[in-house]
């Protein structure tokens, strides 16, 4: 089965997942807890409060994309591709949020130079230094997933990816009931079912239907949905708002159905459209929108109503994400990739010359 180089639908889905998270933050989360902003959108609130599920969708998409990347790459190539994907946009967005906090953040969004330096190095994953933006929490989950795949590639087990996924699934189920801290961290147990589902979807897309792939997807769907429904109680308690576990289950079913249609190549004309620009800005949009958006919105709220400020803040976040990608992220990523690819070559050249 010949593979196309890009699954166009995933670009659109990444963007929609980022927008869902943005709506969750702007129309619900910022007002509902922690006093980040008074911006509220009552008409969107009943739907927007489920936008946090977009992060779960991100993890599923990541499972698909990362296994696609790993299956057609070397260990070094995989590392470079992930490093140049994660860091440039993060450095830029973290810097913008840091500077904005210094100028207009006030006591509500305090930052320090040390906090900024540590965030820039660790992608906000340090346990001892606060994150400059709360959305950075999911990057540590992604990094652990990348490390697991990198380890899998380094051990030259990529050809046994189906076996690896089943071992990961069984191990996750055992560790959920009998946790071992180090292994739970290694296998990303708390979010593993989303990554496993995405990876199984990639296998279905690349190698065709097989009962063991459908079984793994079904298992991932059932267990990830149960976990998502259980988490509803924590959400309701924290935000002092009712959440429907049935609505969460329906959203999860929609996520899996969409990914299944893509994996079976049943999306027809949607897959022929090019959504690359939307896919490209989804990461900077995810990184830049929350605290930056709250700070900008709080200024606008001095002059306009919440609904007007909501759409204005959404528009500014989208425009800024696009500008960051075009003018800063792309050139920095290219330069960083060239640098990382050059050093091993330069060392080889010097070694050959000296011999």
N, C-alpha and C positions, 0 to 999 in steps of 0.2 A: 504494500500500500504506500503510495508516494505521499510525502508530507509537504504541505504548504509551509512557507516560512513564518507566517503570522496568522494567528486566529483572530480575525478582525473583531469578532463579537466581544472578546475579552476586553478590548480597549474601551468599548462603550460601557461594559459592566463595571469596570474599575471606576470610571467617571461617575456612574450612577451611585455606586457604593459610597464614594467620597461625598457626593451631594447629599445622600441620605444622612451621613454622619454630620455634615455641616448643618442641615436642617434640625437635627436632633439638638445640637449645641445652641443654635440661634433661636429656635422657636420653642425650646423646652428647657434644656439642661441649665443654661446660664441663669435663668430666672427661678428655676425650681429648687436649686440647692447651691450652697456656698456663696451666694450673693455676688456673683461675677457681674451681673448686669440686671437692669430692670426691663430690658427688651423682652417683650412677650408677644406671642401671636396666637390668640385663643382659637382662631379658626383652624390653624394647622396643628395645634397641640395634640389632639387625639391621635393623629397619624405620626407626627414628627417624633413623639416620645419613643417610637419603635425604631428610629433611625440608627440607634446604636448597633442594631443587628447588621448594619452595613459592614462593620469590622469583621464579623464572622464570614460574610461573603468575600471580603478581601482575602481572608485566610484560605478559603476554598480556591479562589482564583490563583493565589500564590502557589498552592499545592500543584495545580495544573501547570503553571508557567515554569516553576522551578524544576520540576521533573522533566519538562521539555528541554530546558536549558542544560540540565545535567546529562541528559541522554545524548546530547550532540556536542559535548564539550570536554575539555581536559580539566583536571583539578585546578591548574593555574588559570585557565581561561574562565572557569566558573567563578573562581575567587575574584578575578579582575572585573568580571561583568557585574557581580553583586556589589563589590566595593564602589565601583563607579556609578552604580545605580543609587545606592543608599546615601553615600556621604555628600556629594556636591550639593544636591537639593537641600539636604539637612543643614549643612553649614550655612547656606544662604538664608533659609527660612528661620533658623535659630538666631542668626545675626539680626535679621529684620525684627523679630519678636523681642529680642534683647534690647535693641536700640529704641523700639517703640515703648517698651516698659520703662526705660530710663526717662523718656521724654514725657509720657502721659500716663504711665502705669500707676503712679502714686502708691499708696499703702495697700491697695487691692491687688496689685501685681508687682510685688517687690522682686528685684534681681540684684545679683552681685557679680563682680568680675570673675571671682573664683567659680561661682555657679556656672557662668557662661563658658569658661574654659573647660571645666569638667564635662559639661553637656556636649560641647563640640567634639571632645575626644571619644566619649562613650555613647554618643547618640542618645543622651538622656537616660541611659540605663543604669547609672550609678545608684546604688541603694542608699548611699550616705549623703548625696547632694540632691536637693529638689530639682525637678524638671522645670525648664523654662516654659514649657507648654505641656499640659496634661495629656495631649494625644501621643506623646512620645512613648507611652507605656507599651504600645503594640509593636514598636520597633524591636524591643528586646525579645518578644515572642518570635518575630521574624528571624532575628539573628540566630536564635537557638535552633530554629528549623533549618536555616542555611548551614549551620555548623554540622547538624546531623546528616544532611545530604552530602556535605563536603567529606565528612568522615566515611560515609558509605562509598563515595567515589574513590577516596584515597586507598581504601581496602580492595579496590577493583571488583566491587560487587554490583556494579551498575547493570550488568546483564541479568542479574537475579532480582530485579526490582519488584516483581510480583511477590516473591518469597519475602523480601525485605518488608513490604507493606503489610503482609499478614503477620509477620513477627512483631512489627511495630503495633499492629492492632491488638494482638493478643497480649503483648507486653503492657500496652496502655490500659487494657481492661483489668489486668492483674494489679498494676500499680495504683489504679484508682481505688481499689479495695484494700491493698496492702502497700501503702506508699513507702518508698525509699527515696529520701530527698535528692540525692545525686542522680539517680535514675529518672525520677520524675522530671527533673530539670533537663536532662539529656534528651528524653523522649517527648518533651513539650506536652506532657500528659494533659494539662488543663484545656488545651485547644487542639490536641492531636487529631481528633476525628474530622475536623474541617480540612486539615492538610492532607490527611489520608484520603478523604473523599475526592479532593481536587486531583491528587496524584492518580487515583484509580480512574477518574474521568479522563485524564490524559492518556492512560493506557488504553482505555476504550476508544478514544479518538484516534490513536496512532496504530493500534494493533487489531482493532475490531472487537465485536461482541464475543464474550465468553462468560460462562456461568459464574466462574470464580470472581470475575470483575464486577458483575452485577451483584453478587452476594456481598462483596466488600463495600460497594456503594450503599446497598440497603442497610447493612450493619452500621455504617457510618451515619446514615440518615437517622436511624432509630435512636442511636446513642447520643448523637449531637443534639437532636431535637429534645430528648429527655433532659439533657443538661441545660439547654437553653430555657426550657419551661421551668426547671427548678430555680434558675437564676432570677426569674420574674419576682420571686418573693423578696430577694435582696434589693431589686430595683424599686419595688413598691415601698419597702421600708425606708430606703435612703431618700427617695424623692417625695415621700408622703402622698403618693398618687397611685391609683389603681392601674394595674397592668393585666392584660388578658393573656393567660397561658395559651388559649386557643388561637389568638391572633399571632402569637409567636410561632406556634406550630405551623400555621398557614404560611407565614413568611419563610420559614425553613423549607417547607415543601416547595414553595415557588423557587427558592434558590436552587434546590436540587433538580427540579424539573428543568429550569433554564439551562443549567450546566449539562444535564443529561441530553437535552436537545442539541446542544453544541457538540457534545462528544459523539453523538450519533450522526452529526452533520445534517441535521434536520431544520436548520434555521433559514434555509433558502436565501432570499435576497438580502437579508440582514447581514449575512456573512460576506456578501460581496461588496458591501459598503466599507469605505475606509474611515475608521474612527481614531486613527493614530494620534491626532492632535488632542482629542479628548482624553485618550489613555495617557498621553505624555504629561498632561497637566494635573492628572488625578493625584499624583504623589505630592507635588508642591502644594496643591490645594488642601490636601489632608493635613500637611504639616503647618501651613501658615494661617489657616482660617480661625482657629478657636480663640486663643488669648488675644491675638492681634485684632480679630473681629470684635471681641468684647470691648476692648479698649477704644476702638474707633466708634462703635455703637454708643458707648457711654457718652462720648463727646457729642454725637449727633442728637442724642436724646435730650440735650439741652435746648434744642430748637424744633425738633419734629416728633411726631407720634411714633409708636413702636412699629406699626405696620410699614410705614414709609422707611424707617430706619432699618428694619429687617431686610427689605429688598435692596436698599442702598448698600448695606453691608455685604449681602450676598454678591451683588454686582462687583463691588470693589475687590472682594476675595477672589472671584473668578478672574477678573482682569489682572490682579497682581500675580496670581499663580501662573497665568499665561505669560506675562512679562518676565517673571523669574525663569521660567523654562526656556524661553526663546533667547533672552539676552544674557543670562548668567549660567543657568544649569547646563545647557548644551555645550557651550564652549569650555566650561570648567571640566565637564565630564570627558570631553574629547582630549583635553590636555592631560588630565590625570590618567586616562587610559593609555595614552602614548608614553607617558612617563613610566608607568608600571610595566608596560611591555618592553620598554627600551633597556631597563637595567639588567635583566637577565641576559639580553643579547650583548650588551656592552661587556659584561663579565666574560661571556664566552669568547668574544673577539679578543680581549686582552689575554685570555688563557691560551688561545690558539697562537697569538703573536709571540708570547713568551716561550712557547714550546717549539 
